[in-house]
C-alpha cells in the first residue's frame, strides 16, 4: 500500500534517512522541519515545508491540504547536557509541541503515529540487557520529556483511538550505505563521528571519558544500531498499524544487542582509517557524571513482533559507512593520503 506520510524533523540525521527509505518504497512524503538543527540540503526526496510544530496554524493548514495516512515524528531536542541546563526548552519542544501535533491529528482523524523515543527513558539500568519491561525512570529532562510523550500516547490511545509505536533507540549510528546522507550535527556529540572527524582533521582528538569502569577494558559499553536499520523498523511499525496487527500504544527497543566498548570502537575505526592513510588522535579524560558502565538493548520484541531483521549489525560495517560520509564532508578523495 502506497501512503502519504508526514515526516516531522525529516531534515535531521535519522529523519532524512527515513524520508529516502519511504520515497524509494513508493510512498509520498511531506517533510516538516524548522531547520533549527536539520539541513534543507538533506531533504533530497519528498517535499520540504519549513516550519515548526509550535505553529498550530501551520499544522492545521498542512493537515487540511493533505490527507495524511500517518505521521512519523523525529523533531525532538536530544542533548542530555543541554536538557539539564535548559529543561524548559526540552519540555516545550519535545512535549508541548508534540501535543500540538497530536491535537491536529485528532481533529483530522489521522490515527497512525510513529514516535522517535530513546533508551534514556529507562534511566540507570537495573538489569542488562534492557528489555521493554525494564522500569522507566529517566534521570534527565531529555529522557523525562520523551517518557512524557509516551505517556501521552498511551492516554491518546485510550481516549481517541490513536495507534502509536514508540521506538526507543540505543545509539543510532552509521550513514546511508550509498553515501548520500549522514550525520551533520553541530555541535557533534556522538562517538563515531567524533572519532572520524579527528581522523579527517575536521576536529581535534577524541576524548575517552574514563578507563576505570567495571568492564573488560575499563571503558563504557554501548549498543550501536545502524541508521538504515532504524528506518526499516519505522517502516515495519507503520505497516503493522495499517494492517491492524498493532493497536493502541506500543513501544519497542531498537539496538544491535551487541555491546561495544569505547575503546573497541576507537580500535575498529583506527584500523579502518589507517587503510586510507589517516590516524585517530585520542585524549584521556575523566568520567562524566551520569554515564552508566553498560547500556545494551534487548530488541527481541521488535524482531518477533515487527519481523525486524537488522542488516548492518557489525561494528566495522557501521563505521565504514560513517567514514565514507565523513570523507565526503571533509573533501577527501578516494585515494587521498595525508
Secondary structure, 3 states (H helix, E strand, C coil): CCCEEEEECCCCHHHHHHHHHHHHCCCEEEEEECCCCCCHHHCCCCEEEECCCCCHHHHHHHHHHCCCCEEEECCCCCCHHHHHHCHHHHHHHHHHHHHHHHHHHHHCCCCEEEEEEEHHHHCCCCCCCECCCCCCCCCCHHHHHHHHHHHHHHHHHHHHCCEEEEEEECEEECCCCCCCCCCCCCCCCCHHHHHHHHHHCCCCCEEEECCCCCCCCCCCEEEEEEHHHHHHHHHHHHHHHHCCCCCCEEEEEECCCCEEEHHHHHHHHHHHHHCCCCCCCEEEECCCCCCCCEECECCHHHHHHHCCCCCCCCHHHHHHHHHHHHHHHHCCCCCCCC
